[in-house]
Amino acid sequence: MSTEFLVRGRYVLTMAGLPGPGERDRTPGVHLDGVLADAGVHVRDGEIVAVDDAARLVAAHPALPVHGDGTGLVIPGLVSTHTHLSEGLATGMGSELSLFEWGEGIVGPVGAVLTREDAAEGTALKAVEMLMSGVTCVNDMFCHNHVGSRASLGVVDGLTRAGLRGVVSFGAEDVGLAEPGSEAAAAVVADVLAEQVALATQVAGAPLLEFRYGVGTLLGQTDELLAAGVDLCRQHGWGVHTHLAEVREELTAARSRWGHRTVEHAERLGLFERPLIAGHGVWLTEADVASLARHDVAIAHSPVANMILGSGVCPVPRLRAAGVTVGIGTDGAASNDGQDMLQALKMAALLQKVHHLDPLVVDALDVLTMATIDGARALGLDHLVGSLEPGKRADLVLLQDTVETAVLHDPVSQLVYGASPRAVRDVWVDGVQVVLDHACVSVDEAAQIERCRPLAARLAHDSGLVAAGHSVIG
């Protein structure tokens, strides 16, 4: 059965045919690149057929339903290039801890008791938040150390139920789980690799999802697991999702263990032979930046989490000038502590401006580019999504009806600096409507909240976070 409709807006921000970071005119003024006034998008069977003048589209297709009254903004679905849906039931704890303290005190204990049910329900819960902030594609790294649980497979269940497009990975770590060199340690490595294969197999049956091999952190994996993972990626042709150069302590620990930094170690291991996206990229040398650019490694910038954990400031302008593709992510629900992508866009711009004391160092169009077409490019999905162009899949968002989009002197700036989830009226993923009239329709929000409350309480008690004073949940 054919599904065909039009979406119209006062402005359609196509994000198509934009010049590169070093080619744009950065003179202050209204952002007009990729902006069509009084335009619309024609969708048929999940594919964008045309982007054109709204009146012309309506006249050519008078029988088609039209979404939007012509006052709002139509944009490509936002691409969140880095998060951890393993934290969906563990929000709001440890925000005054450093990354290493937070990992040891919050994420580690939670990861030891996570189940596939927790993963599925927590993912569906956070999917509502993502969809309501305009996210149509998410790159997840599910981190747990509950050996044998296959908990990461629950993310596939949750994302499929929500109708989100995504890339999923199991961010495994095995350091400290068994005595090095023992039979138990070998068994842990074998179980990690088996879960990676199981997750890849599960993803193969989910049309909107793709798989990447996850490396939680290089320091969190034994040399045995790191080497085995590289071999497995070569064997299967898998891309990789990891963290690199997130905090200063990481560099010191890496030099102590291997004699060089984590970026260099990833290159030496052969991880850069595969398509790779790395979270954060904060503490990078010029040699690191050159290596990332040379190997086409993408960076997922997560400004909110970097600020909460006091990790530092990603050198976004330097990376983009060097030709490194930079996307934007929310990071995990426990290090953010939410999945509001519109908030991440605004913070990505403001953090660079205040850090460099230069309002022109990053502008609204830069940020929107990173959150759409560059995010898709970072995941190898730019042939499918990231811009509104004929032939691409219909992942799109209509923002309308609220004060945030009432005045549109500069639609790009208003979106980046002024929009909130309140303004997200409708969302489509692959042409299927998942948000209708400011409400998620793929997941019943109220019912999902009720399902997750007892799971979150059980998780807090079983992980010891209540006893440790991090949670007061009943």
N, C-alpha and C positions, 0 to 999 in steps of 0.2 A: 504494500500500500504506500503510495507516494505521500510524502509530507513536504509541503511547500508553503512558504510565507515570506513576508517582507518585514524588515525592522528599519524604522526611520528615526532620525534625530535631527536636532538643530545643527549638530556637527557630527560627522563620522571621522574618527581618528584612525586612519587605515594602517599606519606604521609601515607602509610599503614604499620602497624606492627611496629611502632616506640616505643622505650622504654619510660617510664614515665619520668617526669621532674627530679626526683631524681635518675634515673637509668642510665642516659647517661654518656658516657665518654666525659668530657668537655675539654680534651686536645686540645689546638689550632691546627688547621689543616683543611684539606678539609672535608666538610660535605658530607658523603656518605650514611647516613641513608635514605632509601627509594628512592635512586637515581638509575635509570637504564640507561645505556649508549646505544645509537643507538637502541632505543626501540620505540614501538608504542602502540596505543590503538585501539581496535576493538570495534565499536559501532554498535548495531542493534536495531532499533525501540526504541531509547531513552535509551537503557541499555548498560552498559559496558559488553562486552562478554569476552574480554581477554586483558591482558597487557603483552606484550612479546617482544622478539627480533624483530626489524622492518623487517629485511630480511625474517625471518620465517613467519611473518604475511602476507607480500606481496606475498611470494611464495605460501602460502596456500589459498590466496584469490586474484588471479591475476586480476579478473574482477572488484574489488571494487575500487572506487575513493580513492585517497590518498591525504590528506591535509598535507602540510609541506614538505620541501625539505631535512629534516634530519639535519638541522643546528641549529634549535631553541630549545626552552624549551616547554615541555608540562606539565601543572600543573592542579590540581583540581581547579575548579572555586573558587574564593575567597568568603568568607562569612563575610559580614559586619554586626556585631552584634548589632549596635546601630546607629540610625540616626533619623532625624525628617524631613520627606518630606513636612511637613507643611511650611518649610522654603525655599522651592524650588524657590520662586519668591522674596525672601527677603535677598539676599546675600550681603555681603560687607558693612554692617553697624554696628556700635557700637563695633568695635574691640578693643577699648581702655576702655571699660566699664567692671566692675566686673560682675559676673554672676547675682547677684540680680538686679543691675542697668540695665543690658542688658535685663533681663526678663521683667522688668517694662517698659523700654523705647522702646524696639524693638519688642520682641516676643508677649507681651501682646496686644499692639495696632494692630499688624498684625492679631493675632488670633481672634480679635473681628469682622473682616470683611471678613475672608476667606470664600470662597464658594466651593461647590463640583467641579465646573469647574476649579477654581484655583488649587484645589488639584489634579485633573486628569492631567491638563496640566503641572503643576509644577513638578509632579512626573515623567511624561514622559520625560520632559527636563532633570531632574537629572538622570534618568535612562540611558540616553545616556552616561553621564559622568561615571556612575558606570560600565556599561558594557565595556566601553573603557579602564577602569583600571582593568579589569579582574574580577569584581564582578558578580557572578551568583545567589547569594542569599543575601537578605537584611532583617534585622529586623527593622521595622519602628515603630515609635511612633508619630502619627499625633496629634499635640497639637493645639487646638483652643478653644475659648470661645464664639463662635458665636452660641448662643443657638437656637436650632431649625433648623439649616442649614443642618445638617447631612453631613458636609463637609468632614469628614474622609472617607466616602464611595468612594470619588473620587480617593483615593489611589489605591483601587482595580481596578478601571477603567484604571489608568495610568500604573500600574505594569503589568496588563494583556495585554495591548497594546504593551508594551515593551518586553514581554516574559520573564520577570524576575521571579525567584522563590523568595518567601518571606514569612515573618511573619508580620502581621499588627496588630496594636492596636490603640485605641483612648486614648491619654494621657490626660484624663479629669482632670480639676481642677474647684472647685466651690467656693473657698474662695473669698469673696469680690463681688460676683455676685448678692447677695441679702441679705437682713437683716436677720441675724441668727434667726432661730425659726419661721420665717414668712411663710405664704402660698407661697410666691414667692420663698423662699429658697427650700421648699419641691418640688415645681414644677421644679426647676432647677435640683435637684437630680433625679427626675423622668425622665426628659428629657435626662440626661447623661446616665442613665441606659438603656433607650430606644435606644439611639444611639449605645451603646455597643452591644445590641442584634441585631440591624439592621446591624451593621458591621459584626458580626459573621455570620448572615444569608447570607449576600452578599459574604463573603469569602467562604462559603460552596459550592457556585457554580463556584468557580475558582480553577481548578485542581492543580495549582502550589503554591497556597497560603494557609496559616494557620492563625488562629486567636489567639491572647492573649488579656487578659483583661489589659487595660492600666491604670496605676496610674501615672499621670504626675509627681507629687512629693507628698510625704505624707503630707508635710506642706501645700501644695496647695489645699488639700481636707479637707472638714469639717469632723468631727467625724461621722456624719450621713452618708455621702457618703462613707467613708472608711469602715464602718461596713456593709453597704448595698452591697458594692462591694465584700467583702469577702464572704458574703452569696451567691451572684450570682455566684461567682467562684466555690464554693462548689456544688451548684445546677447543674451547667453545666459541671463541671470538667475542667474548663479553666486554662491554665497557665497564668502567669502574667509577664508584662514588666513594670519596674519602674526605678526611679533613687534612689540611696542611697549614702550618705556620699560623696557628690560631693565637697562641699566647707565648710570651717570652720564655716561660719555664720549659716549654716544649723544645726549644732550640738547645738549651743547656743540657737537658736530659738526652737529647739525640746525640750531641757531641760526645757526651760521656759514654754512651752505649756504642756508637758506631764510628765516632771520630769526625762526623760531619752532620750537617743539618738535615731535616726531614725532606725538603724538596730534593736535595741532591741524592738522598737515599732512595726516594721513590724512583728517580731517574735511573739510578744504578740497578735497582731491582728489576726494571723492565716494565713498571706500571705505566710509564708514559708511552709505551708502545701501543696501548689500547686507548680508545676515546675515554678521557678522564675529566670529571668535574670534581673540584675540591672546594669544600666549605671553608670560607673565611679568608685565607691568604693575607693575614694582617702583618706578620713579621717577615717581610720579604726583602732580600738584598737585590741589588741590580742584577747580579748573576742569576738569582732565582727567577726574576721577572723575565730575563732573556731565555732561560730554560723553559718556562711556561709558554712563552710565545713561540719558541722554536718547535715545541711538541704539540702546539694547539691545545694546551690544557686550559679548561675554562674554570673561572672562579665564581663561586656563589657567595655574594656579599650579604651578610645578615646583620644590619646595623643595630637593630634593637637589642639582640642578644649580646653583641659585642659591647654595647654600652652598659647593659645590666650587669654583666660579669666583669666589667672593667678590663676587657681584653686588649683594647687598642683600636686604632682606626685603619681600616683597609685602604691602601693607596690606590683608590679607584681611578683617579685621573691618570696616574702613571701607568697602570695596567692597560687601560684603554688606549693610551697613546702608543704603547708598545705593541698593540694589536692583539692583546689578550681579551677574549670574550668574557664579559662580566654580566652575570645575572643577579637577581635579588631574591633572597629567601627570607622567610620569617624566622627560621631556625625552629627548634623544638618548642612544644607547648609548655615545657617546664623551664626553658631558658629565655622565654620571650615576655610574658607568659600567655600568649595567645597566638592566633593564626590570622590576624587581621593584616592582609597584604597591603591595603591602602595606607595603613599606619607605617608599614615598612618602607613604602615609596617615599613618603614625606620625610621620614628619618634619614633615608639614604641621601637625600639632598641636603638636609639641614646639618647633618654631621660633617659632611665635607666642607660646607660653607664656613662653619664656625671653626673647624680644625685649621683650615687654610687662611682664615680671616679674609675670604674672597668670595663675594656672592656670585661671581661668574664661573667659579672653578667647576661646578656641576650645575646644570639647569634642569628645568622640568622635563624638557624633551629628552635629555640624556637619561634621566631616571625612568621615564616611561618606555624608552627604547630598551633599557636593561630589563624591565619587567615584562616585556612582550617579545619582540622579535629576537633580541639578544638572548633572552632566557630560553626561547625555543632553540636557538642556534647552539647554546651551551649544552643542550640535551640531545642534539642531533635530530630535532623535530621541526626545524624551520621549513621543511618542505610540506609540512602538514598544517602547522599552526603558527601563531605569533604575529600575524598580520591579516588584514581583511583584503583578500585578493581572490579573484575567480580561480577555482580549482583547489583551493585549500578547504580544510574541514571547517565546519561552522561552529567554532568556539567563539562566542561573542557575548558581550555584556551591554545592557541598556541601563544607564543611570538617568533617573528622571523623578520628578514629583516633589523633591524636597528642596530646602533652602540652599543646599550645597551646590545645586545646579541651576538655581534661579537666575543668576547673573553670570554671563559667560563672555566677559571682555576678552579673555584669553583662555580658551577651553582646555588647553594642555596644562597651563599653570593652575587653573581652578581644580582640575582633576587631581593633580599631584599634591597641592597644598591645602585644598579645601574640602575634598570629598571624604565621606565616611561610608561605612556599610549601610547607613540609613538611605543613601541615595541609590543603592543597587536595586533596581526594580525587577529586571528580568535577566536570566542567564541561560545560555544554551551551551551544551557540550556535545559536539558531533551532531548538531542539529536537534538534539533532544532537550526540551525545556526542563531545567532542574530548579530554577527559581522563577516564581510567578507572582507578580504584584507584591514584591518585598517579602516573600516567604519561600522557604525551601520546600519543594514538593517531592523531591526524591527521598528525603529522610524526614520523618515527622519529628520536629525538634522537641516538642514536649514529651513525646513518648520515649525518645532517645535519652533525654535527661533522666527520666525515671529509671530506665534500664541501667544507666551508668552510675547512679548514686551508690547503690550497694556494692558494685564492683570497685569503685574508688575507695570506699570504706574498707573493704576487705584487703585491697592492695596496701593501704596505709598501715593497717595493723600487721599484716603478714610480713611486710618489708621492715618493720621496726621503726618506721618514721613517726608513729604516734608516740612510742616509748622514748624516742630520741628528742621529742619536743618540736619536731618540724611540722606536725599536723595535729589539729585539734578536732579532726573529723570524728563524728559519733560512731 
